[in-house]
Amino acid sequence: RGHSSAGEAPKENVVEKRKRSHSSPPDKDEGQVAAKTAVKRRKYECSADGCTNHVVKGGVCVRHGAKVKQCSYDGCTKHIVRGGV
């Protein structure tokens, strides 16, 4: 009935997998940055005069008025780390 050889099953709706193509990384001479280069996050300094502490909240450090949440556990006076505890 339309089979090319006696022992093979018909190949219908068979999708071949494509091989992944790897692009070469850009040359450094072109002035481009590679896509997977880690980006450093800038730590901002407190906006108070002469203070070099890192910003916590609202542009200021804890010493100059940034409100930091307290632990929600009864009797605990520490700052929260994760999830209110």
PyMOL Python script that loads the backbone (N, CA, C, O; Angstrom):
from pymol import cmd

cmd.read_pdbstr("""\
ATOM      1  N   ARG A   1       0.777  -1.204   0.000  1.00  0.00           N
ATOM      2  CA  ARG A   1       0.000   0.000   0.000  1.00  0.00           C
ATOM      3  C   ARG A   1       0.820   1.270   0.000  1.00  0.00           C
ATOM      4  O   ARG A   1       0.342   2.119   0.752  1.00  0.00           O
ATOM      5  N   GLY A   2       1.745   1.582  -0.531  1.00  0.00           N
ATOM      6  CA  GLY A   2       2.466   2.846  -0.536  1.00  0.00           C
ATOM      7  C   GLY A   2       3.686   2.858   0.367  1.00  0.00           C
ATOM      8  O   GLY A   2       4.314   3.905   0.529  1.00  0.00           O
ATOM      9  N   HIS A   3       4.041   1.716   0.963  1.00  0.00           N
ATOM     10  CA  HIS A   3       5.258   1.680   1.775  1.00  0.00           C
ATOM     11  C   HIS A   3       6.435   1.435   0.865  1.00  0.00           C
ATOM     12  O   HIS A   3       6.346   0.677  -0.101  1.00  0.00           O
ATOM     13  N   SER A   4       7.551   2.091   1.185  1.00  0.00           N
ATOM     14  CA  SER A   4       8.709   1.946   0.325  1.00  0.00           C
ATOM     15  C   SER A   4       9.423   0.620   0.546  1.00  0.00           C
ATOM     16  O   SER A   4       9.925   0.023  -0.406  1.00  0.00           O
ATOM     17  N   SER A   5       9.474   0.153   1.790  1.00  0.00           N
ATOM     18  CA  SER A   5      10.080  -1.149   2.038  1.00  0.00           C
ATOM     19  C   SER A   5       9.176  -1.932   2.976  1.00  0.00           C
ATOM     20  O   SER A   5       8.342  -1.342   3.664  1.00  0.00           O
ATOM     21  N   ALA A   6       9.324  -3.214   3.013  1.00  0.00           N
ATOM     22  CA  ALA A   6       8.383  -4.078   3.703  1.00  0.00           C
ATOM     23  C   ALA A   6       8.461  -3.966   5.226  1.00  0.00           C
ATOM     24  O   ALA A   6       7.421  -4.087   5.873  1.00  0.00           O
ATOM     25  N   GLY A   7       9.637  -3.741   5.844  1.00  0.00           N
ATOM     26  CA  GLY A   7       9.788  -3.787   7.290  1.00  0.00           C
ATOM     27  C   GLY A   7       9.693  -2.433   7.992  1.00  0.00           C
ATOM     28  O   GLY A   7       9.760  -2.408   9.221  1.00  0.00           O
ATOM     29  N   GLU A   8       9.545  -1.331   7.307  1.00  0.00           N
ATOM     30  CA  GLU A   8       9.549  -0.013   7.940  1.00  0.00           C
ATOM     31  C   GLU A   8       8.141   0.521   8.123  1.00  0.00           C
ATOM     32  O   GLU A   8       7.261   0.292   7.293  1.00  0.00           O
ATOM     33  N   ALA A   9       7.942   1.234   9.217  1.00  0.00           N
ATOM     34  CA  ALA A   9       6.649   1.876   9.464  1.00  0.00           C
ATOM     35  C   ALA A   9       6.635   3.211   8.723  1.00  0.00           C
ATOM     36  O   ALA A   9       7.692   3.807   8.513  1.00  0.00           O
ATOM     37  N   PRO A  10       5.461   3.686   8.325  1.00  0.00           N
ATOM     38  CA  PRO A  10       5.403   4.974   7.627  1.00  0.00           C
ATOM     39  C   PRO A  10       5.806   6.122   8.548  1.00  0.00           C
ATOM     40  O   PRO A  10       5.444   6.133   9.724  1.00  0.00           O
ATOM     41  N   LYS A  11       6.549   7.083   8.018  1.00  0.00           N
ATOM     42  CA  LYS A  11       7.008   8.228   8.799  1.00  0.00           C
ATOM     43  C   LYS A  11       6.092   9.415   8.501  1.00  0.00           C
ATOM     44  O   LYS A  11       6.303  10.158   7.542  1.00  0.00           O
ATOM     45  N   GLU A  12       5.078   9.574   9.339  1.00  0.00           N
ATOM     46  CA  GLU A  12       4.152  10.676   9.162  1.00  0.00           C
ATOM     47  C   GLU A  12       4.285  11.628  10.346  1.00  0.00           C
ATOM     48  O   GLU A  12       4.443  11.189  11.485  1.00  0.00           O
ATOM     49  N   ASN A  13       4.222  12.915  10.079  1.00  0.00           N
ATOM     50  CA  ASN A  13       4.279  13.959  11.096  1.00  0.00           C
ATOM     51  C   ASN A  13       5.516  13.842  11.988  1.00  0.00           C
ATOM     52  O   ASN A  13       5.422  14.022  13.202  1.00  0.00           O
ATOM     53  N   VAL A  14       6.636  13.552  11.415  1.00  0.00           N
ATOM     54  CA  VAL A  14       7.875  13.454  12.166  1.00  0.00           C
ATOM     55  C   VAL A  14       8.575  14.812  12.107  1.00  0.00           C
ATOM     56  O   VAL A  14       8.841  15.346  11.030  1.00  0.00           O
ATOM     57  N   VAL A  15       8.866  15.354  13.288  1.00  0.00           N
ATOM     58  CA  VAL A  15       9.534  16.649  13.360  1.00  0.00           C
ATOM     59  C   VAL A  15      10.977  16.401  13.751  1.00  0.00           C
ATOM     60  O   VAL A  15      11.251  15.780  14.779  1.00  0.00           O
ATOM     61  N   GLU A  16      11.888  16.878  12.943  1.00  0.00           N
ATOM     62  CA  GLU A  16      13.302  16.730  13.252  1.00  0.00           C
ATOM     63  C   GLU A  16      13.741  17.840  14.188  1.00  0.00           C
ATOM     64  O   GLU A  16      13.338  18.992  14.033  1.00  0.00           O
ATOM     65  N   LYS A  17      14.567  17.486  15.158  1.00  0.00           N
ATOM     66  CA  LYS A  17      15.087  18.486  16.075  1.00  0.00           C
ATOM     67  C   LYS A  17      16.178  19.286  15.391  1.00  0.00           C
ATOM     68  O   LYS A  17      17.037  18.741  14.698  1.00  0.00           O
ATOM     69  N   ARG A  18      16.121  20.598  15.602  1.00  0.00           N
ATOM     70  CA  ARG A  18      17.155  21.458  15.041  1.00  0.00           C
ATOM     71  C   ARG A  18      18.312  21.571  16.006  1.00  0.00           C
ATOM     72  O   ARG A  18      18.113  21.597  17.220  1.00  0.00           O
ATOM     73  N   LYS A  19      19.495  21.637  15.488  1.00  0.00           N
ATOM     74  CA  LYS A  19      20.661  21.837  16.327  1.00  0.00           C
ATOM     75  C   LYS A  19      20.725  23.297  16.730  1.00  0.00           C
ATOM     76  O   LYS A  19      20.371  24.186  15.956  1.00  0.00           O
ATOM     77  N   ARG A  20      21.180  23.534  17.945  1.00  0.00           N
ATOM     78  CA  ARG A  20      21.305  24.898  18.423  1.00  0.00           C
ATOM     79  C   ARG A  20      22.473  25.572  17.728  1.00  0.00           C
ATOM     80  O   ARG A  20      23.545  24.990  17.560  1.00  0.00           O
ATOM     81  N   SER A  21      22.242  26.793  17.334  1.00  0.00           N
ATOM     82  CA  SER A  21      23.337  27.536  16.704  1.00  0.00           C
ATOM     83  C   SER A  21      23.977  28.426  17.762  1.00  0.00           C
ATOM     84  O   SER A  21      23.285  29.148  18.479  1.00  0.00           O
ATOM     85  N   HIS A  22      25.261  28.371  17.852  1.00  0.00           N
ATOM     86  CA  HIS A  22      26.007  29.171  18.816  1.00  0.00           C
ATOM     87  C   HIS A  22      26.614  30.357  18.094  1.00  0.00           C
ATOM     88  O   HIS A  22      27.357  30.208  17.123  1.00  0.00           O
ATOM     89  N   SER A  23      26.285  31.520  18.583  1.00  0.00           N
ATOM     90  CA  SER A  23      26.878  32.707  17.971  1.00  0.00           C
ATOM     91  C   SER A  23      28.209  32.985  18.653  1.00  0.00           C
ATOM     92  O   SER A  23      28.362  32.759  19.853  1.00  0.00           O
ATOM     93  N   SER A  24      29.136  33.459  17.904  1.00  0.00           N
ATOM     94  CA  SER A  24      30.446  33.752  18.467  1.00  0.00           C
ATOM     95  C   SER A  24      30.350  35.030  19.287  1.00  0.00           C
ATOM     96  O   SER A  24      29.609  35.942  18.920  1.00  0.00           O
ATOM     97  N   PRO A  25      31.092  35.112  20.402  1.00  0.00           N
ATOM     98  CA  PRO A  25      31.040  36.313  21.231  1.00  0.00           C
ATOM     99  C   PRO A  25      31.593  37.518  20.462  1.00  0.00           C
ATOM    100  O   PRO A  25      32.480  37.364  19.623  1.00  0.00           O
ATOM    101  N   PRO A  26      31.078  38.700  20.742  1.00  0.00           N
ATOM    102  CA  PRO A  26      31.557  39.877  20.025  1.00  0.00           C
ATOM    103  C   PRO A  26      33.021  40.166  20.350  1.00  0.00           C
ATOM    104  O   PRO A  26      33.494  39.885  21.451  1.00  0.00           O
ATOM    105  N   ASP A  27      33.709  40.718  19.395  1.00  0.00           N
ATOM    106  CA  ASP A  27      35.109  41.066  19.604  1.00  0.00           C
ATOM    107  C   ASP A  27      35.205  42.246  20.552  1.00  0.00           C
ATOM    108  O   ASP A  27      34.352  43.134  20.540  1.00  0.00           O
ATOM    109  N   LYS A  28      36.240  42.254  21.368  1.00  0.00           N
ATOM    110  CA  LYS A  28      36.424  43.356  22.304  1.00  0.00           C
ATOM    111  C   LYS A  28      36.855  44.625  21.584  1.00  0.00           C
ATOM    112  O   LYS A  28      36.722  45.724  22.122  1.00  0.00           O
ATOM    113  N   ASP A  29      37.370  44.474  20.374  1.00  0.00           N
ATOM    114  CA  ASP A  29      37.819  45.635  19.623  1.00  0.00           C
ATOM    115  C   ASP A  29      36.653  46.503  19.170  1.00  0.00           C
ATOM    116  O   ASP A  29      36.830  47.692  18.904  1.00  0.00           O
ATOM    117  N   GLU A  30      35.461  45.916  19.080  1.00  0.00           N
ATOM    118  CA  GLU A  30      34.302  46.648  18.595  1.00  0.00           C
ATOM    119  C   GLU A  30      33.711  47.552  19.671  1.00  0.00           C
ATOM    120  O   GLU A  30      32.855  48.380  19.360  1.00  0.00           O
ATOM    121  N   GLY A  31      34.139  47.422  20.927  1.00  0.00           N
ATOM    122  CA  GLY A  31      33.623  48.257  21.991  1.00  0.00           C
ATOM    123  C   GLY A  31      32.303  47.757  22.563  1.00  0.00           C
ATOM    124  O   GLY A  31      31.631  48.489  23.289  1.00  0.00           O
ATOM    125  N   GLN A  32      31.926  46.534  22.252  1.00  0.00           N
ATOM    126  CA  GLN A  32      30.685  45.982  22.764  1.00  0.00           C
ATOM    127  C   GLN A  32      30.965  45.158  24.014  1.00  0.00           C
ATOM    128  O   GLN A  32      32.046  44.591  24.170  1.00  0.00           O
ATOM    129  N   VAL A  33      29.984  45.101  24.894  1.00  0.00           N
ATOM    130  CA  VAL A  33      30.101  44.309  26.104  1.00  0.00           C
ATOM    131  C   VAL A  33      29.374  42.996  25.872  1.00  0.00           C
ATOM    132  O   VAL A  33      28.286  42.981  25.295  1.00  0.00           O
ATOM    133  N   ALA A  34      29.962  41.900  26.314  1.00  0.00           N
ATOM    134  CA  ALA A  34      29.326  40.596  26.146  1.00  0.00           C
ATOM    135  C   ALA A  34      28.013  40.572  26.913  1.00  0.00           C
ATOM    136  O   ALA A  34      27.888  41.226  27.949  1.00  0.00           O
ATOM    137  N   ALA A  35      27.042  39.832  26.420  1.00  0.00           N
ATOM    138  CA  ALA A  35      25.698  39.810  26.992  1.00  0.00           C
ATOM    139  C   ALA A  35      25.673  39.205  28.390  1.00  0.00           C
ATOM    140  O   ALA A  35      24.829  39.588  29.200  1.00  0.00           O
ATOM    141  N   LYS A  36      26.563  38.280  28.697  1.00  0.00           N
ATOM    142  CA  LYS A  36      26.534  37.608  29.988  1.00  0.00           C
ATOM    143  C   LYS A  36      27.504  38.224  31.000  1.00  0.00           C
ATOM    144  O   LYS A  36      27.812  37.595  32.012  1.00  0.00           O
ATOM    145  N   THR A  37      27.976  39.412  30.751  1.00  0.00           N
ATOM    146  CA  THR A  37      28.871  40.075  31.682  1.00  0.00           C
ATOM    147  C   THR A  37      28.070  40.540  32.891  1.00  0.00           C
ATOM    148  O   THR A  37      27.013  41.153  32.741  1.00  0.00           O
ATOM    149  N   ALA A  38      28.567  40.252  34.080  1.00  0.00           N
ATOM    150  CA  ALA A  38      27.867  40.663  35.293  1.00  0.00           C
ATOM    151  C   ALA A  38      27.933  42.176  35.427  1.00  0.00           C
ATOM    152  O   ALA A  38      28.974  42.791  35.196  1.00  0.00           O
ATOM    153  N   VAL A  39      26.812  42.760  35.803  1.00  0.00           N
ATOM    154  CA  VAL A  39      26.737  44.201  35.971  1.00  0.00           C
ATOM    155  C   VAL A  39      26.813  44.512  37.450  1.00  0.00           C
ATOM    156  O   VAL A  39      26.057  43.955  38.245  1.00  0.00           O
ATOM    157  N   LYS A  40      27.724  45.402  37.825  1.00  0.00           N
ATOM    158  CA  LYS A  40      27.843  45.780  39.221  1.00  0.00           C
ATOM    159  C   LYS A  40      26.726  46.742  39.573  1.00  0.00           C
ATOM    160  O   LYS A  40      26.435  47.675  38.824  1.00  0.00           O
ATOM    161  N   ARG A  41      26.104  46.509  40.718  1.00  0.00           N
ATOM    162  CA  ARG A  41      25.057  47.398  41.186  1.00  0.00           C
ATOM    163  C   ARG A  41      25.689  48.478  42.036  1.00  0.00           C
ATOM    164  O   ARG A  41      26.528  48.195  42.891  1.00  0.00           O
ATOM    165  N   ARG A  42      25.288  49.713  41.804  1.00  0.00           N
ATOM    166  CA  ARG A  42      25.864  50.844  42.511  1.00  0.00           C
ATOM    167  C   ARG A  42      25.202  50.997  43.869  1.00  0.00           C
ATOM    168  O   ARG A  42      23.975  50.999  43.961  1.00  0.00           O
ATOM    169  N   LYS A  43      25.993  51.125  44.918  1.00  0.00           N
ATOM    170  CA  LYS A  43      25.495  51.390  46.256  1.00  0.00           C
ATOM    171  C   LYS A  43      25.501  52.901  46.442  1.00  0.00           C
ATOM    172  O   LYS A  43      26.556  53.531  46.370  1.00  0.00           O
ATOM    173  N   TYR A  44      24.350  53.476  46.678  1.00  0.00           N
ATOM    174  CA  TYR A  44      24.255  54.913  46.841  1.00  0.00           C
ATOM    175  C   TYR A  44      24.647  55.317  48.244  1.00  0.00           C
ATOM    176  O   TYR A  44      24.453  54.564  49.198  1.00  0.00           O
ATOM    177  N   GLU A  45      25.203  56.519  48.366  1.00  0.00           N
ATOM    178  CA  GLU A  45      25.597  57.037  49.670  1.00  0.00           C
ATOM    179  C   GLU A  45      24.479  57.876  50.257  1.00  0.00           C
ATOM    180  O   GLU A  45      23.636  58.410  49.537  1.00  0.00           O
ATOM    181  N   CYS A  46      24.486  57.982  51.569  1.00  0.00           N
ATOM    182  CA  CYS A  46      23.497  58.767  52.296  1.00  0.00           C
ATOM    183  C   CYS A  46      23.538  60.213  51.822  1.00  0.00           C
ATOM    184  O   CYS A  46      24.604  60.745  51.514  1.00  0.00           O
ATOM    185  N   SER A  47      22.356  60.852  51.767  1.00  0.00           N
ATOM    186  CA  SER A  47      22.286  62.219  51.260  1.00  0.00           C
ATOM    187  C   SER A  47      22.587  63.269  52.324  1.00  0.00           C
ATOM    188  O   SER A  47      22.606  64.461  52.020  1.00  0.00           O
ATOM    189  N   ALA A  48      22.823  62.844  53.580  1.00  0.00           N
ATOM    190  CA  ALA A  48      23.183  63.795  54.632  1.00  0.00           C
ATOM    191  C   ALA A  48      24.598  64.307  54.391  1.00  0.00           C
ATOM    192  O   ALA A  48      25.453  63.583  53.880  1.00  0.00           O
ATOM    193  N   ASP A  49      24.832  65.552  54.760  1.00  0.00           N
ATOM    194  CA  ASP A  49      26.145  66.180  54.537  1.00  0.00           C
ATOM    195  C   ASP A  49      27.250  65.439  55.271  1.00  0.00           C
ATOM    196  O   ASP A  49      27.165  65.228  56.481  1.00  0.00           O
ATOM    197  N   GLY A  50      28.289  65.042  54.539  1.00  0.00           N
ATOM    198  CA  GLY A  50      29.465  64.413  55.116  1.00  0.00           C
ATOM    199  C   GLY A  50      29.295  62.948  55.489  1.00  0.00           C
ATOM    200  O   GLY A  50      30.242  62.350  56.000  1.00  0.00           O
ATOM    201  N   CYS A  51      28.150  62.349  55.263  1.00  0.00           N
ATOM    202  CA  CYS A  51      27.924  60.943  55.610  1.00  0.00           C
ATOM    203  C   CYS A  51      28.271  60.066  54.416  1.00  0.00           C
ATOM    204  O   CYS A  51      27.859  60.347  53.291  1.00  0.00           O
ATOM    205  N   THR A  52      29.033  58.997  54.666  1.00  0.00           N
ATOM    206  CA  THR A  52      29.435  58.097  53.584  1.00  0.00           C
ATOM    207  C   THR A  52      28.806  56.711  53.734  1.00  0.00           C
ATOM    208  O   THR A  52      29.228  55.767  53.066  1.00  0.00           O
ATOM    209  N   ASN A  53      27.792  56.579  54.612  1.00  0.00           N
ATOM    210  CA  ASN A  53      27.112  55.295  54.798  1.00  0.00           C
ATOM    211  C   ASN A  53      26.249  54.973  53.582  1.00  0.00           C
ATOM    212  O   ASN A  53      25.896  55.867  52.813  1.00  0.00           O
ATOM    213  N   HIS A  54      25.909  53.697  53.408  1.00  0.00           N
ATOM    214  CA  HIS A  54      25.054  53.278  52.296  1.00  0.00           C
ATOM    215  C   HIS A  54      23.595  53.607  52.602  1.00  0.00           C
ATOM    216  O   HIS A  54      23.162  53.559  53.754  1.00  0.00           O
ATOM    217  N   VAL A  55      22.855  53.937  51.566  1.00  0.00           N
ATOM    218  CA  VAL A  55      21.437  54.241  51.692  1.00  0.00           C
ATOM    219  C   VAL A  55      20.682  52.986  52.084  1.00  0.00           C
ATOM    220  O   VAL A  55      20.938  51.911  51.543  1.00  0.00           O
ATOM    221  N   VAL A  56      19.750  53.114  53.024  1.00  0.00           N
ATOM    222  CA  VAL A  56      18.915  52.007  53.450  1.00  0.00           C
ATOM    223  C   VAL A  56      17.511  52.195  52.892  1.00  0.00           C
ATOM    224  O   VAL A  56      16.950  51.279  52.290  1.00  0.00           O
ATOM    225  N   LYS A  57      16.948  53.373  53.090  1.00  0.00           N
ATOM    226  CA  LYS A  57      15.594  53.640  52.630  1.00  0.00           C
ATOM    227  C   LYS A  57      15.394  55.141  52.517  1.00  0.00           C
ATOM    228  O   LYS A  57      15.778  55.894  53.412  1.00  0.00           O
ATOM    229  N   GLY A  58      14.797  55.575  51.422  1.00  0.00           N
ATOM    230  CA  GLY A  58      14.471  56.985  51.261  1.00  0.00           C
ATOM    231  C   GLY A  58      15.670  57.892  51.047  1.00  0.00           C
ATOM    232  O   GLY A  58      15.575  59.098  51.279  1.00  0.00           O
ATOM    233  N   GLY A  59      16.787  57.347  50.612  1.00  0.00           N
ATOM    234  CA  GLY A  59      17.958  58.163  50.310  1.00  0.00           C
ATOM    235  C   GLY A  59      18.850  58.462  51.490  1.00  0.00           C
ATOM    236  O   GLY A  59      19.819  59.209  51.355  1.00  0.00           O
ATOM    237  N   VAL A  60      18.540  57.886  52.674  1.00  0.00           N
ATOM    238  CA  VAL A  60      19.363  58.136  53.854  1.00  0.00           C
ATOM    239  C   VAL A  60      19.697  56.814  54.550  1.00  0.00           C
ATOM    240  O   VAL A  60      19.062  55.788  54.309  1.00  0.00           O
ATOM    241  N   CYS A  61      20.704  56.867  55.415  1.00  0.00           N
ATOM    242  CA  CYS A  61      21.091  55.693  56.196  1.00  0.00           C
ATOM    243  C   CYS A  61      20.244  55.640  57.471  1.00  0.00           C
ATOM    244  O   CYS A  61      19.439  56.540  57.713  1.00  0.00           O
ATOM    245  N   VAL A  62      20.414  54.610  58.275  1.00  0.00           N
ATOM    246  CA  VAL A  62      19.647  54.454  59.505  1.00  0.00           C
ATOM    247  C   VAL A  62      19.954  55.588  60.473  1.00  0.00           C
ATOM    248  O   VAL A  62      19.059  56.083  61.157  1.00  0.00           O
ATOM    249  N   ARG A  63      21.205  55.997  60.533  1.00  0.00           N
ATOM    250  CA  ARG A  63      21.615  57.061  61.453  1.00  0.00           C
ATOM    251  C   ARG A  63      20.901  58.380  61.144  1.00  0.00           C
ATOM    252  O   ARG A  63      20.653  59.181  62.045  1.00  0.00           O
ATOM    253  N   HIS A  64      20.577  58.601  59.885  1.00  0.00           N
ATOM    254  CA  HIS A  64      19.963  59.872  59.493  1.00  0.00           C
ATOM    255  C   HIS A  64      18.475  59.766  59.185  1.00  0.00           C
ATOM    256  O   HIS A  64      17.923  60.632  58.508  1.00  0.00           O
ATOM    257  N   GLY A  65      17.817  58.711  59.676  1.00  0.00           N
ATOM    258  CA  GLY A  65      16.364  58.687  59.633  1.00  0.00           C
ATOM    259  C   GLY A  65      15.688  57.608  58.821  1.00  0.00           C
ATOM    260  O   GLY A  65      14.461  57.619  58.723  1.00  0.00           O
ATOM    261  N   ALA A  66      16.410  56.683  58.238  1.00  0.00           N
ATOM    262  CA  ALA A  66      15.750  55.609  57.497  1.00  0.00           C
ATOM    263  C   ALA A  66      15.055  54.699  58.490  1.00  0.00           C
ATOM    264  O   ALA A  66      15.677  54.224  59.440  1.00  0.00           O
ATOM    265  N   LYS A  67      13.774  54.452  58.281  1.00  0.00           N
ATOM    266  CA  LYS A  67      13.007  53.588  59.177  1.00  0.00           C
ATOM    267  C   LYS A  67      13.203  52.143  58.741  1.00  0.00           C
ATOM    268  O   LYS A  67      12.940  51.795  57.590  1.00  0.00           O
ATOM    269  N   VAL A  68      13.669  51.299  59.669  1.00  0.00           N
ATOM    270  CA  VAL A  68      13.881  49.889  59.392  1.00  0.00           C
ATOM    271  C   VAL A  68      12.867  49.107  60.209  1.00  0.00           C
ATOM    272  O   VAL A  68      12.701  49.360  61.403  1.00  0.00           O
ATOM    273  N   LYS A  69      12.185  48.153  59.571  1.00  0.00           N
ATOM    274  CA  LYS A  69      11.147  47.387  60.259  1.00  0.00           C
ATOM    275  C   LYS A  69      11.741  46.519  61.359  1.00  0.00           C
ATOM    276  O   LYS A  69      12.850  45.999  61.235  1.00  0.00           O
ATOM    277  N   GLN A  70      10.977  46.376  62.437  1.00  0.00           N
ATOM    278  CA  GLN A  70      11.379  45.547  63.561  1.00  0.00           C
ATOM    279  C   GLN A  70      10.795  44.148  63.397  1.00  0.00           C
ATOM    280  O   GLN A  70       9.827  43.959  62.661  1.00  0.00           O
ATOM    281  N   CYS A  71      11.377  43.178  64.075  1.00  0.00           N
ATOM    282  CA  CYS A  71      10.911  41.802  64.045  1.00  0.00           C
ATOM    283  C   CYS A  71       9.492  41.727  64.602  1.00  0.00           C
ATOM    284  O   CYS A  71       9.163  42.446  65.545  1.00  0.00           O
ATOM    285  N   SER A  72       8.646  40.867  64.031  1.00  0.00           N
ATOM    286  CA  SER A  72       7.255  40.766  64.458  1.00  0.00           C
ATOM    287  C   SER A  72       7.048  39.788  65.616  1.00  0.00           C
ATOM    288  O   SER A  72       5.934  39.654  66.124  1.00  0.00           O
ATOM    289  N   TYR A  73       8.111  39.110  66.031  1.00  0.00           N
ATOM    290  CA  TYR A  73       8.021  38.156  67.134  1.00  0.00           C
ATOM    291  C   TYR A  73       7.905  38.931  68.442  1.00  0.00           C
ATOM    292  O   TYR A  73       8.612  39.920  68.635  1.00  0.00           O
ATOM    293  N   ASP A  74       7.018  38.493  69.348  1.00  0.00           N
ATOM    294  CA  ASP A  74       6.805  39.190  70.618  1.00  0.00           C
ATOM    295  C   ASP A  74       8.085  39.255  71.445  1.00  0.00           C
ATOM    296  O   ASP A  74       8.725  38.232  71.688  1.00  0.00           O
ATOM    297  N   GLY A  75       8.450  40.444  71.871  1.00  0.00           N
ATOM    298  CA  GLY A  75       9.612  40.635  72.726  1.00  0.00           C
ATOM    299  C   GLY A  75      10.927  40.776  71.978  1.00  0.00           C
ATOM    300  O   GLY A  75      11.950  41.046  72.608  1.00  0.00           O
ATOM    301  N   CYS A  76      10.946  40.606  70.669  1.00  0.00           N
ATOM    302  CA  CYS A  76      12.182  40.716  69.897  1.00  0.00           C
ATOM    303  C   CYS A  76      12.354  42.155  69.420  1.00  0.00           C
ATOM    304  O   CYS A  76      11.410  42.763  68.915  1.00  0.00           O
ATOM    305  N   THR A  77      13.558  42.696  69.580  1.00  0.00           N
ATOM    306  CA  THR A  77      13.815  44.091  69.191  1.00  0.00           C
ATOM    307  C   THR A  77      14.773  44.190  68.012  1.00  0.00           C
ATOM    308  O   THR A  77      15.269  45.275  67.710  1.00  0.00           O
ATOM    309  N   LYS A  78      15.039  43.070  67.340  1.00  0.00           N
ATOM    310  CA  LYS A  78      15.970  43.078  66.211  1.00  0.00           C
ATOM    311  C   LYS A  78      15.282  43.534  64.935  1.00  0.00           C
ATOM    312  O   LYS A  78      14.054  43.568  64.860  1.00  0.00           O
ATOM    313  N   HIS A  79      16.076  43.882  63.936  1.00  0.00           N
ATOM    314  CA  HIS A  79      15.558  44.260  62.635  1.00  0.00           C
ATOM    315  C   HIS A  79      15.152  43.008  61.872  1.00  0.00           C
ATOM    316  O   HIS A  79      15.717  41.936  62.086  1.00  0.00           O
ATOM    317  N   ILE A  80      14.161  43.146  60.971  1.00  0.00           N
ATOM    318  CA  ILE A  80      13.740  41.978  60.210  1.00  0.00           C
ATOM    319  C   ILE A  80      14.792  41.640  59.164  1.00  0.00           C
ATOM    320  O   ILE A  80      15.499  42.518  58.671  1.00  0.00           O
ATOM    321  N   VAL A  81      14.885  40.364  58.834  1.00  0.00           N
ATOM    322  CA  VAL A  81      15.785  39.915  57.778  1.00  0.00           C
ATOM    323  C   VAL A  81      14.961  39.492  56.587  1.00  0.00           C
ATOM    324  O   VAL A  81      15.231  39.898  55.457  1.00  0.00           O
ATOM    325  N   ARG A  82      13.946  38.667  56.842  1.00  0.00           N
ATOM    326  CA  ARG A  82      13.114  38.168  55.754  1.00  0.00           C
ATOM    327  C   ARG A  82      11.751  37.759  56.325  1.00  0.00           C
ATOM    328  O   ARG A  82      11.684  37.070  57.343  1.00  0.00           O
ATOM    329  N   GLY A  83      10.691  38.175  55.681  1.00  0.00           N
ATOM    330  CA  GLY A  83       9.356  37.728  56.048  1.00  0.00           C
ATOM    331  C   GLY A  83       8.846  38.226  57.387  1.00  0.00           C
ATOM    332  O   GLY A  83       7.954  37.602  57.961  1.00  0.00           O
ATOM    333  N   GLY A  84       9.369  39.313  57.905  1.00  0.00           N
ATOM    334  CA  GLY A  84       8.880  39.879  59.156  1.00  0.00           C
ATOM    335  C   GLY A  84       9.470  39.257  60.402  1.00  0.00           C
ATOM    336  O   GLY A  84       9.100  39.638  61.512  1.00  0.00           O
ATOM    337  N   VAL A  85      10.385  38.305  60.246  1.00  0.00           N
ATOM    338  CA  VAL A  85      10.985  37.644  61.418  1.00  0.00           C
ATOM    339  C   VAL A  85      12.481  37.777  61.366  1.00  0.00           C
ATOM    340  O   VAL A  85      13.175  37.290  62.259  1.00  0.00           O
TER     341      VAL A  85
END
""", "prot")
cmd.dss("prot")
cmd.show_as("cartoon", "prot")
cmd.util.cbc("prot")
cmd.orient("prot")
